[in-house]
Amino acid sequence: MPPQLLPASAAAFAPRASSVNVVLGSKVEPWLTQTLKRINRVKRPLNSIPQHQRCLTETLSSPNAIWTLTSLMLPKAPESELRQDPNPLIEAIFNYQLIHVEAYIVHVDMVLRNEVAYKLTPDSIEALIEYHKDIYCVNAKADTYDWPEKEQHAKKLHEDFVQAINKFVYRTHVTALEGLEEEGAGELLCGKSEEVKNNITGLLNKPLLPPPPKIVDVVRQPPLLPSSPIGANIWSQSTPSPALPAPVEPWRVLPSSPSVASTSVDSNATIWANMALHDIQASSPPMQFSQPYSTAGMFYSSPMVTSPIPALPLPSMLASQCGVGVGYGGFGWDRYQEYATTI
């Protein structure tokens, strides 16, 4: 990309030069010749490149060679001081002003970049700075909440705008010179005025931003692992919780005999575990005496501190008293018909 070179007069706060820097190529465009002939009252010879360059330089260096880049409709006062009127026309007349942004040409390059550069006039810069300070900054401070450094931020915002508007240089294609008028004045054509308006509005409407919230660093203690030397004593001192007793299967705990309120599970385990499954599932004959059903023996609870209870025989062990034979094969319920005949 060719270098973007500008004369010293295009720098910020630099005064206008007495002569414009014009660089033409080896061939003059026909539209430039027609434009120079149109704006010159006195007929001048334009038969060579030096004649075109001399004529264009003298025209653009005239004190009256001021271009109107764009026009801005801006309020005259802050929003709190604007006049309220039911007629919108009267309200617009009293509350708004039209600022014409004017500039002069500082550079014409028809060799490298084929561009023309404009710098704002001191009057336009002063009008925009005054609006930004007295109106825009006041509205910006009214629309934001208060914080300790709000005034300093608003002052910094205005200072940044002053620097930006003084550095502002609008660069466009050299065909903009077709809008050249007598004595070097002119206006931008082909929608270039709207482009300048958007650029200057972007500089004016920079927001007044409050400072970002402070981030508080939360110091978190690293987790203590068993392998870490710092936490070794902590893990070694921790006492394990007492192991819970192993759960007892409900089918191994059976109701107690009628004469005993509760019995030990271990004392009955060896007797009842020897029974076959089909013997337990066999239906029992009706009996005249039946013990009320209780679920107390179906659940396990921690042993209470009581005096030891002697183990008593179960009903199945009292074979001589009940007349029922006890054997490995079962209770002898298969001979219930003989007992019914005897009775």
Number of C-alpha atoms within 10 A of each C-alpha: 5 6 7 7 11 15 11 12 19 23 15 16 12 11 12 20 14 13 16 21 19 17 14 18 13 9 10 15 12 8 12 17 14 12 16 23 16 13 16 15 10 7 10 12 10 16 10 11 14 11 13 18 18 12 17 21 19 15 23 25 21 16 13 13 19 22 24 16 24 20 15 16 11 15 18 18 19 17 14 9 9 15 13 12 11 7 8 9 10 12 14 17 12 15 18 15 14 11 14 16 22 21 26 25 28 24 24 25 19 19 12 14 16 15 17 20 19 21 26 25 17 15 13 16 18 15 13 20 20 13 17 20 18 13 17 23 22 16 17 17 17 13 10 13 10 11 10 8 10 17 12 10 17 20 13 13 19 20 13 13 20 21 12 15 21 20 16 18 20 17 16 16 15 16 16 17 22 16 15 22 19 14 18 25 22 21 19 20 15 9 8 15 16 14 13 19 15 13 12 18 12 10 16 21 13 15 14 18 14 15 10 6 6 6 6 6 6 6 6 6 6 6 8 13 12 13 9 11 10 11 13 13 11 12 14 9 8 8 7 6 6 6 6 6 9 6 8 12 10 11 7 14 20 17 16 19 14 12 9 12 10 13 18 14 15 10 12 18 13 10 12 13 10 11 15 12 9 9 15 12 8 12 8 11 8 7 6 5 6 8 10 6 7 9 8 14 18 15 12 14 9 6 7 6 6 6 6 6 10 8 11 13 11 14 13 14 16 13 13 9 8 10 10 18 15 14 12 10 11 17 19 14 15 9 11 12 10 9 11 8 7 6 6
